[in-house]
Amino acid sequence: MIFLDTCVWIELLGVRTPVKQHEIIQAKAATYLLEKMIPDKKNIITCKEQILELVSSIEKVTMRTVNKTRKQNKKPGISNLKEFRMLQEFQATKELCKEVIDDIQYFATVSDIGEYDISSILQRLELADINDCLYYDYCVRKNIGLYTFDSDLMKLGNSKVLHRFNTETGTWN
């Protein structure tokens, strides 16, 4: 079984257009990883927490894009997500979120990550964000391969389930 970190899903599902060299490399690496897993019949796992994190990320990414376009068109900018959700442009974001959720559910099984220790997560907040701690702990507990571009996950431990893409070598470690 394999768990793709949220940053990998973002690259796979085209939530944003890669522009910088490392983004282009990561998008290619994510695509290669998925192309390799499908014929090997690897079971990809996700969870509701991750789907919600992706929706939140999509909102933020598209808000920045819409904000930039509005400013270029001499329209007032957007200062926060609540304001963005009130605009007509948000409807396309809402549709994108639905498409992303459908795509994830096509490729992955939505699994319950079970109980988690909040105090343990709080103790590690300087190392990684909340969701990284949740996914890492779940994958270690269930011996599920966790694939990521995020170097913060390496700070949580040196588990054999953790696979980070090395942009210098172009390989998954």
Sequence and secondary structure as in RCSB ss.txt:
>XXXX:A:sequence
MIFLDTCVWIELLGVRTPVKQHEIIQAKAATYLLEKMIPDKKNIITCKEQILELVSSIEKVTMRTVNKTRKQNKK
PGISNLKEFRMLQEFQATKELCKEVIDDIQYFATVSDIGEYDISSILQRLELADINDCLYYDYCVRKNIGLYTFD
SDLMKLGNSKVLHRFNTETGTWN
>XXXX:A:secstr
 EEE HHHHHHHTTSS   SHHHHHHHHHHHHHHHHHTTTT  EEE HHHHHHHHHHHHHHHHHHHHHHHHHTT 
    SHHHHHTSTTHHHHHHHHHHHHHHHHHHEEE       HHHHHHTTTTS HHHHHHHHHHHHHT EEEES 
GGGGGG   TTEEEEETTTTEE 
